[in-house]
Amino acid sequence: MGILRFVVWTTLCIGLGIFLGTYELGGKTPWQSMQGAWKQQAPRLEKVKGEAGDLVDDVKKKVSTQDVAQPKERHDKEDREAIDQIISKRSKG
């Protein structure tokens, strides 16, 4: 059954490709019509792509934490010992 399904879908895809590449509608094949539509939209898409890239760069700059100094921990010896005791109690139980 799987082989039959594969053969049917393959045949349909090949038939669609032949139709798109050879059958003429209004003096052009559907494939040529799609290419023309894509070429008309390409400049607009490139403009949107460029604007989106600029927005992404701006967000990355705002979110970046490399420029911000990392906070430093200021614990004395007693604080560290207390934390170690709490950790050791929780890990035992």
N, C-alpha and C positions, 0 to 999 in steps of 0.2 A: 504494500500500500504506500509506503514511503517513497519508493522508487517511482511509482505512478504519479504521486503528487509532485515530485521533483521534475519529472518530465513535462507535466502539464504547466507548471509555473515557468519553467525554462522556455517552453514553446510560446507562452503568452508574452514573456518579456522580449523574446526575439521578435515576435510579431509586432509588438509595440514599437520597438526600435526601428524596424523596417518601415512601419507606418510614419513615424516621426521624421524619418530621413528621406522618404521618397514621395509620399502622397502630397500633392500641392493643393493648398487652400488659398484662394485669392492671389495666385501667382507665386506664393512662397510655401515652402514646406513648414510644418509646425516647428521644426527645429530651428529654421532660419528666423521665424517669427519670435521664438523665445530668445535667440541670441540678440536680435535687434532690441527687444524689450530690456534685456539685461544691460546692453551697452547704453541705453538711454538712462537707466537708473544708476549706473556705476558712479558717475560723478557725485550724485547725491549721497550714495552709500559711502564713498570715500570721505566726504565732508563730515558725515555723521560719525564715521570711524575715527577721524582725526579729533573731533570734539570729544568723543568718549575717551580717547586716549589722554587728552589733556585733563579731563575730569579725574581720571584714574591717577594720574601723576599728582594732581593737587591733593587728592585724598591721601595718597601715600605720604606726601610731605607733612600733612597735618597729623597723621596717625603715627608717624615715625617717632620712636622713642630713643633713637640713638643720640640725639642732641641733648636730651634731658639727662641730667646727672642722676645716677641711681642713688637711692637713699642708702645710707650706711647704717648698719646696726650698731647701736651703742649699748651693749650689755656689759655689766660688770661681772665679776667672778661669781658672786652670790646668785645673780639672775640665771646664769648658765647652769649652776648646780641645781637650782630649783627646777628648771626645765628638764634637766637630765633625770631628776628623781620622778617627775611626773611621767616622763616617757618610760622609764624603767617599770613603774607601777602598772601602767597600761599594757605594756608588752608582756608582763608576767601573767596578767589575768585575762 
